[in-house]
Amino acid sequence: MEELQELRTFIEQGRYPEALTLLEEMEEMSYSDKLHKIESFMQILLLHLIKQQAEKRSTRSWEYSIRNAVRAIERSNKRRKAGGYYLSAAELSDAADEVFQDALERAALEAFGGVYSAPELAEMVDEAQIKEQTLRMILEAQ
């Protein structure tokens, strides 16, 4: 990774302000990557919870996807060496808010054979309850 080589050069040359600036950029990139990964799995989790609630049924495949998404979020969010988690409960809630609409649009394509639009599907589900369930499942896995 060229950022690491650049960081090494700054440190070897005693250019500590530049090294610290680069280190902050690298931390931000790492955080953004973690957030993106968590949001991607959260979208899958929300998608299946939306379909379950709208269709009032579940499938083994949906159950598997839900469990897999929760596990992937937990793994991605866990700090290995430092302990703790990257995203707090409040930040996880914000992430659910961010991706809910995308999950709803995708669920509209899949639920009921795709006959309902996203706004129509939204009328069939309780968004707050689904987000609460999502957060509860993630936090219970931690």
Residue frames as a rotation matrix with the C-alpha (Angstrom) as fourth column:
MET 1
0.589 0.808 0.000 0.00
0.808 -0.589 0.000 0.00
0.000 0.000 -1.000 0.00
GLU 2
-0.063 -0.709 0.702 1.63
0.647 -0.565 -0.513 3.23
0.760 0.422 0.494 -1.08
GLU 3
0.623 0.330 0.709 0.25
-0.275 -0.756 0.594 5.16
0.732 -0.565 -0.380 1.92
LEU 4
0.948 -0.301 -0.105 2.28
0.238 0.446 0.863 2.95
-0.213 -0.843 0.494 4.26
GLN 5
0.144 -0.935 0.323 5.45
0.981 0.091 -0.173 3.56
0.132 0.342 0.930 2.28
GLU 6
0.063 -0.043 0.997 4.76
0.226 -0.973 -0.057 7.28
0.972 0.228 -0.052 2.31
LEU 7
0.911 0.295 0.289 4.15
-0.222 -0.242 0.945 7.16
0.348 -0.924 -0.155 6.08
ARG 8
0.662 -0.735 -0.147 7.45
0.709 0.549 0.443 5.32
-0.244 -0.397 0.885 6.58
THR 9
-0.075 -0.697 0.713 9.27
0.817 -0.454 -0.357 7.96
0.572 0.555 0.604 4.52
PHE 10
0.416 0.301 0.858 7.74
-0.132 -0.914 0.384 10.81
0.900 -0.273 -0.340 6.53
ILE 11
0.999 -0.032 0.032 8.75
-0.026 0.184 0.983 9.17
-0.038 -0.982 0.183 9.80
GLU 12
0.408 -0.908 0.097 12.28
0.903 0.417 0.108 8.36
-0.138 0.043 0.990 8.62
GLN 13
-0.225 -0.473 0.852 12.70
0.640 -0.731 -0.236 11.96
0.735 0.492 0.467 7.48
GLY 14
-0.722 -0.050 -0.690 11.34
0.655 -0.370 -0.658 13.34
-0.223 -0.928 0.300 10.74
ARG 15
-0.838 0.505 0.205 8.38
-0.290 -0.732 0.617 14.94
0.461 0.458 0.760 8.96
TYR 16
-0.891 0.408 -0.199 5.99
0.421 0.581 -0.697 14.20
-0.169 -0.705 -0.689 11.81
PRO 17
-0.404 0.811 -0.425 3.22
-0.424 -0.577 -0.698 16.69
-0.811 -0.101 0.577 10.98
GLU 18
-0.249 0.274 -0.929 2.90
-0.949 0.121 0.290 15.17
0.192 0.954 0.230 7.49
ALA 19
-0.867 -0.112 -0.486 3.05
-0.057 0.990 -0.127 11.67
0.496 -0.083 -0.865 9.00
LEU 20
-0.788 0.607 -0.107 0.25
0.196 0.083 -0.977 12.50
-0.584 -0.790 -0.185 11.42
THR 21
-0.225 0.706 -0.672 -1.88
-0.803 -0.525 -0.282 14.01
-0.552 0.476 0.685 8.65
LEU 22
-0.419 -0.002 -0.908 -1.40
-0.719 0.611 0.331 10.91
0.555 0.791 -0.257 6.52
LEU 23
-0.973 0.049 -0.225 -2.17
0.174 0.799 -0.576 8.70
0.152 -0.600 -0.786 9.50
GLU 24
-0.519 0.835 -0.184 -5.47
-0.248 -0.353 -0.902 10.58
-0.818 -0.423 0.390 10.05
GLU 25
-0.118 0.441 -0.890 -6.35
-0.991 -0.105 0.079 10.08
-0.058 0.892 0.449 6.38
MET 26
-0.691 -0.206 -0.693 -5.59
-0.339 0.939 0.058 6.36
0.639 0.275 -0.718 6.65
GLU 27
-0.911 0.411 -0.020 -7.76
0.179 0.353 -0.918 6.06
-0.370 -0.840 -0.395 9.77
GLU 28
-0.246 0.848 -0.469 -10.59
-0.641 -0.506 -0.577 7.83
-0.727 0.158 0.669 7.96
MET 29
-0.272 0.083 -0.959 -10.24
-0.880 0.381 0.283 5.49
0.389 0.921 -0.031 4.96
SER 30
-0.923 -0.114 -0.367 -10.30
0.022 0.938 -0.347 2.46
0.384 -0.328 -0.863 7.25
TYR 31
-0.695 0.715 -0.074 -13.39
-0.011 -0.113 -0.994 3.73
-0.719 -0.690 0.087 9.08
SER 32
-0.135 0.646 -0.752 -15.16
-0.912 -0.377 -0.160 4.47
-0.386 0.664 0.640 5.78
ASP 33
-0.547 -0.138 -0.826 -14.37
-0.571 0.783 0.247 0.96
0.612 0.607 -0.507 4.57
LYS 34
-0.967 0.210 -0.146 -15.75
0.250 0.649 -0.719 -0.58
-0.056 -0.731 -0.680 7.78
LEU 35
-0.457 0.837 -0.302 -18.87
-0.340 -0.478 -0.810 1.58
-0.822 -0.267 0.502 7.57
HIS 36
-0.211 0.345 -0.915 -19.47
-0.976 -0.021 0.217 0.64
0.055 0.938 0.341 3.94
LYS 37
-0.776 -0.135 -0.616 -19.09
-0.191 0.981 0.025 -3.06
0.601 0.137 -0.787 4.70
ILE 38
-0.868 0.481 -0.122 -21.45
0.264 0.240 -0.934 -2.87
-0.420 -0.843 -0.336 7.68
GLU 39
-0.296 0.783 -0.546 -24.01
-0.638 -0.588 -0.497 -0.90
-0.710 0.202 0.674 5.68
SER 40
-0.455 0.082 -0.886 -23.88
-0.799 0.401 0.448 -3.45
0.392 0.912 -0.117 2.85
PHE 41
-0.861 0.133 -0.491 -24.65
0.267 0.940 -0.214 -6.34
0.433 -0.315 -0.844 5.20
MET 42
-0.735 0.621 -0.274 -27.25
0.081 -0.321 -0.944 -4.23
-0.674 -0.715 0.186 7.00
GLN 43
-0.396 0.585 -0.708 -29.03
-0.899 -0.403 0.171 -3.61
-0.185 0.704 0.686 3.72
ILE 44
-0.591 0.135 -0.795 -29.29
-0.277 0.892 0.358 -7.38
0.757 0.432 -0.490 3.19
LEU 45
-0.889 0.254 -0.380 -30.58
0.455 0.407 -0.792 -7.83
-0.046 -0.877 -0.478 6.74
LEU 46
-0.582 0.686 -0.436 -33.19
-0.345 -0.695 -0.631 -5.09
-0.736 -0.217 0.642 6.28
LEU 47
-0.557 0.334 -0.761 -34.22
-0.785 0.089 0.613 -6.46
0.272 0.939 0.212 2.90
HIS 48
-0.660 0.258 -0.706 -35.18
0.158 0.966 0.206 -9.82
0.735 0.025 -0.678 4.37
LEU 49
-0.793 0.409 -0.452 -36.84
0.473 -0.056 -0.879 -8.36
-0.385 -0.911 -0.149 7.46
ILE 50
-0.573 0.597 -0.562 -38.93
-0.682 -0.727 -0.077 -6.11
-0.454 0.339 0.824 5.20
LYS 51
-0.508 0.370 -0.778 -39.96
-0.576 0.526 0.626 -9.10
0.641 0.766 -0.054 3.07
GLN 52
-0.815 0.194 -0.546 -40.79
0.468 0.776 -0.422 -11.16
0.342 -0.600 -0.723 6.15
GLN 53
-0.716 0.548 -0.433 -43.00
0.160 -0.475 -0.865 -8.45
-0.680 -0.689 0.252 7.59
ALA 54
-0.501 0.526 -0.688 -44.69
-0.822 -0.537 0.188 -7.54
-0.271 0.659 0.701 4.30
GLU 55
-0.348 0.321 -0.880 -45.37
-0.580 0.664 0.472 -11.10
0.736 0.675 -0.045 3.18
LYS 56
0.251 0.421 0.872 -46.02
-0.965 0.179 0.191 -12.38
-0.076 -0.889 0.452 6.72
ARG 57
0.997 -0.070 0.043 -43.89
0.073 0.995 -0.068 -15.43
-0.038 0.071 0.997 6.04
SER 58
0.249 -0.967 -0.061 -40.26
-0.827 -0.245 0.506 -16.50
-0.504 -0.076 -0.860 5.89
THR 59
0.865 -0.102 -0.491 -38.12
-0.230 0.790 -0.569 -18.99
0.446 0.605 0.660 4.02
ARG 60
0.733 -0.670 -0.118 -35.07
0.565 0.503 0.654 -20.96
-0.379 -0.546 0.747 5.08
SER 61
0.038 -0.720 0.693 -33.07
0.907 -0.266 -0.326 -18.92
0.420 0.640 0.643 2.58
TRP 62
0.393 0.168 0.904 -34.19
-0.057 -0.977 0.206 -15.63
0.918 -0.132 -0.375 4.15
GLU 63
0.997 -0.016 0.080 -33.43
-0.077 0.111 0.991 -16.97
-0.025 -0.994 0.109 7.64
TYR 64
0.418 -0.901 0.119 -29.96
0.887 0.433 0.161 -17.99
-0.196 0.039 0.980 6.49
SER 65
-0.008 -0.404 0.915 -29.35
0.627 -0.715 -0.310 -14.56
0.779 0.571 0.259 4.91
ILE 66
0.730 0.334 0.597 -30.51
-0.233 -0.699 0.676 -12.83
0.643 -0.632 -0.432 8.09
ARG 67
0.907 -0.418 -0.053 -28.19
0.238 0.404 0.883 -14.90
-0.348 -0.814 0.466 10.30
ASN 68
0.198 -0.873 0.445 -25.30
0.979 0.156 -0.128 -14.47
0.042 0.462 0.886 7.88
ALA 69
0.206 -0.068 0.976 -25.78
0.312 -0.941 -0.131 -10.69
0.928 0.331 -0.173 7.70
VAL 70
0.931 0.149 0.334 -25.92
-0.260 -0.374 0.890 -10.35
0.258 -0.915 -0.309 11.50
ARG 71
0.687 -0.727 0.022 -22.73
0.562 0.550 0.618 -12.41
-0.462 -0.412 0.786 11.88
ALA 72
0.071 -0.678 0.732 -20.97
0.924 -0.231 -0.304 -10.43
0.375 0.698 0.610 9.15
ILE 73
0.522 0.160 0.838 -21.94
-0.044 -0.976 0.214 -7.12
0.852 -0.148 -0.502 10.77
GLU 74
0.985 -0.139 0.105 -20.70
-0.096 0.070 0.993 -8.36
-0.145 -0.988 0.056 14.14
ARG 75
0.415 -0.881 0.228 -17.37
0.845 0.466 0.263 -9.52
-0.338 0.084 0.938 12.66
SER 76
0.064 -0.378 0.924 -16.89
0.735 -0.608 -0.299 -6.31
0.675 0.698 0.239 10.67
ASN 77
0.619 0.304 0.724 -17.77
-0.137 -0.866 0.481 -4.09
0.773 -0.397 -0.494 13.61
LYS 78
0.951 -0.221 -0.217 -15.56
0.284 0.345 0.895 -5.83
-0.123 -0.912 0.391 16.17
ARG 79
0.500 -0.859 0.107 -12.17
-0.790 -0.503 -0.349 -4.35
0.354 0.090 -0.931 17.02
ARG 80
0.627 -0.247 -0.739 -9.83
0.122 0.968 -0.220 -7.33
0.769 0.047 0.637 17.12
LYS 81
-0.240 -0.879 -0.411 -6.87
0.649 0.169 -0.742 -6.15
0.722 -0.445 0.530 19.15
ALA 82
-0.813 -0.100 0.574 -8.16
-0.222 -0.858 -0.463 -3.02
0.539 -0.504 0.675 20.87
GLY 83
-0.705 0.647 -0.292 -11.46
0.679 0.494 -0.544 -4.62
-0.207 -0.582 -0.787 21.89
GLY 84
-0.303 0.697 -0.650 -14.85
-0.055 -0.694 -0.718 -3.02
-0.951 -0.182 0.248 21.61
TYR 85
0.174 0.507 0.844 -16.62
0.875 0.314 -0.369 -2.03
-0.452 0.803 -0.389 18.41
TYR 86
-0.792 -0.457 0.404 -16.12
0.607 -0.657 0.447 0.49
0.061 0.600 0.798 15.62
LEU 87
-0.508 0.703 0.498 -19.74
-0.162 -0.645 0.747 1.64
0.846 0.298 0.442 15.54
SER 88
-0.933 0.283 0.221 -21.79
-0.235 -0.016 -0.972 2.38
-0.272 -0.959 0.082 18.65
ALA 89
-0.420 0.868 0.264 -25.47
0.761 0.496 -0.419 1.49
-0.495 0.025 -0.869 18.92
ALA 90
0.313 0.527 -0.790 -26.36
0.045 -0.839 -0.542 5.06
-0.949 0.135 -0.286 17.88
GLU 91
-0.381 -0.540 -0.751 -24.09
-0.741 -0.307 0.597 4.83
-0.553 0.784 -0.283 14.84
LEU 92
-0.934 0.134 0.330 -25.56
0.257 0.895 0.365 1.46
-0.247 0.426 -0.871 13.90
SER 93
0.011 0.990 -0.138 -29.01
0.647 -0.112 -0.754 3.03
-0.762 -0.081 -0.642 14.14
ASP 94
0.167 -0.040 -0.985 -27.87
-0.480 -0.876 -0.045 5.86
-0.861 0.480 -0.166 11.86
ALA 95
-0.835 -0.519 -0.180 -26.53
-0.428 0.409 0.806 3.29
-0.345 0.750 -0.564 9.40
ALA 96
-0.572 0.714 0.404 -29.91
0.689 0.685 -0.237 1.55
-0.446 0.143 -0.883 9.36
ASP 97
0.344 0.676 -0.652 -31.54
0.184 -0.729 -0.659 4.91
-0.921 0.107 -0.376 8.60
GLU 98
-0.244 -0.576 -0.780 -29.07
-0.654 -0.496 0.571 5.45
-0.716 0.650 -0.255 5.76
VAL 99
-0.931 -0.287 -0.225 -29.70
-0.358 0.605 0.711 2.15
-0.068 0.743 -0.666 3.98
PHE 100
-0.444 0.819 0.364 -33.37
0.116 0.456 -0.883 1.51
-0.889 -0.349 -0.297 4.74
GLN 101
0.341 0.632 -0.695 -34.63
-0.600 -0.423 -0.679 3.13
-0.724 0.649 0.235 1.54
ASP 102
-0.344 -0.550 -0.761 -32.23
-0.930 0.312 0.194 1.09
0.131 0.774 -0.619 -0.61
ALA 103
-0.964 0.013 0.264 -33.34
-0.070 0.951 -0.303 -2.10
-0.255 -0.310 -0.916 1.16
LEU 104
-0.121 0.992 -0.021 -36.98
-0.065 -0.029 -0.997 -1.14
-0.991 -0.119 0.068 0.66
GLU 105
0.224 0.161 -0.961 -36.46
-0.908 -0.324 -0.266 -0.55
-0.354 0.932 0.074 -3.06
ARG 106
-0.707 -0.532 -0.466 -34.75
-0.657 0.737 0.155 -3.90
0.261 0.416 -0.871 -3.44
ALA 107
-0.799 0.483 0.357 -37.46
0.083 0.677 -0.731 -5.61
-0.595 -0.555 -0.581 -1.38
ALA 108
0.109 0.873 -0.475 -40.08
-0.536 -0.351 -0.768 -4.10
-0.837 0.338 0.430 -3.70
LEU 109
-0.146 -0.251 -0.957 -38.43
-0.974 0.204 0.095 -5.95
0.172 0.946 -0.274 -6.58
GLU 110
-0.850 -0.352 -0.392 -38.51
-0.293 0.934 -0.204 -9.26
0.438 -0.058 -0.897 -4.72
ALA 111
-0.795 0.574 0.193 -41.55
-0.031 0.279 -0.960 -9.30
-0.605 -0.769 -0.204 -2.43
PHE 112
0.167 0.982 0.089 -44.86
-0.025 0.094 -0.995 -10.46
-0.986 0.164 0.040 -3.89
GLY 113
0.164 -0.170 0.972 -43.14
0.891 0.448 -0.072 -11.11
-0.423 0.878 0.225 -7.21
GLY 114
-0.784 -0.615 -0.083 -42.29
0.542 -0.743 0.392 -7.41
-0.303 0.262 0.916 -7.59
VAL 115
-0.147 0.813 0.564 -45.88
0.880 -0.153 0.450 -6.22
0.452 0.562 -0.693 -8.11
TYR 116
0.804 0.443 -0.396 -45.66
0.587 -0.694 0.416 -3.39
-0.091 -0.567 -0.818 -5.54
SER 117
0.356 -0.668 0.653 -43.58
0.104 -0.667 -0.738 -0.24
0.929 0.331 -0.168 -5.79
ALA 118
-0.626 -0.672 -0.397 -41.32
0.516 0.025 -0.856 0.81
0.585 -0.740 0.330 -2.92
PRO 119
-0.772 0.378 0.511 -43.85
-0.572 -0.763 -0.301 3.39
0.276 -0.525 0.805 -1.64
GLU 120
0.285 0.917 -0.279 -46.62
-0.668 0.399 0.628 0.78
0.687 0.008 0.727 -1.78
LEU 121
0.149 -0.326 -0.934 -44.46
0.441 0.867 -0.233 -1.75
0.885 -0.377 0.273 0.07
ALA 122
-0.838 -0.495 0.231 -43.57
0.071 -0.519 -0.852 0.92
0.542 -0.697 0.470 2.64
GLU 123
-0.226 0.857 0.463 -47.28
-0.855 -0.402 0.327 1.17
0.466 -0.322 0.824 3.49
MET 124
0.568 0.476 -0.671 -47.31
-0.243 0.876 0.416 -2.54
0.786 -0.074 0.613 4.35
VAL 125
0.086 -0.653 -0.752 -44.46
0.745 0.543 -0.387 -2.49
0.661 -0.527 0.534 6.86
ASP 126
0.985 0.121 -0.122 -43.57
0.172 -0.637 0.751 -0.74
0.013 -0.761 -0.649 10.10
GLU 127
0.462 -0.862 0.209 -40.24
0.041 -0.214 -0.976 0.92
0.886 0.459 -0.063 9.33
ALA 128
0.129 -0.415 0.900 -39.50
-0.890 -0.449 -0.080 1.82
0.438 -0.791 -0.428 12.96
GLN 129
0.711 0.201 0.674 -40.20
-0.552 0.754 0.357 -1.72
-0.436 -0.626 0.647 14.14
ILE 130
0.911 -0.412 0.036 -37.96
0.331 0.673 -0.662 -3.22
0.248 0.614 0.749 11.44
LYS 131
0.226 -0.862 0.455 -35.11
-0.263 -0.503 -0.823 -0.86
0.938 0.067 -0.340 12.29
GLU 132
0.269 -0.060 0.961 -35.54
-0.962 -0.066 0.265 -1.65
0.048 -0.996 -0.076 16.00
GLN 133
0.928 0.103 0.357 -35.47
-0.130 0.990 0.054 -5.38
-0.348 -0.097 0.933 15.26
THR 134
0.694 -0.718 0.048 -32.35
0.213 0.141 -0.967 -4.91
0.688 0.681 0.250 13.12
LEU 135
0.047 -0.690 0.722 -30.51
-0.664 -0.562 -0.494 -3.06
0.746 -0.456 -0.485 15.86
ARG 136
0.500 0.214 0.839 -31.61
-0.828 0.400 0.392 -5.55
-0.252 -0.891 0.378 18.52
MET 137
0.992 -0.114 0.059 -30.38
0.126 0.939 -0.319 -8.50
-0.019 0.324 0.946 16.46
ILE 138
0.403 -0.896 0.187 -27.00
0.074 -0.172 -0.982 -6.88
0.912 0.410 -0.003 15.89
LEU 139
0.001 -0.398 0.917 -26.52
-0.846 -0.489 -0.211 -5.83
0.533 -0.776 -0.337 19.50
GLU 140
0.740 0.306 0.599 -27.53
-0.598 0.707 0.378 -9.26
-0.308 -0.638 0.706 20.81
ALA 141
0.890 -0.445 -0.099 -24.84
0.291 0.721 -0.628 -10.82
0.351 0.530 0.772 18.59
GLN 142
0.237 -0.849 0.472 -22.14
-0.361 -0.528 -0.769 -8.64
0.902 0.011 -0.432 20.14
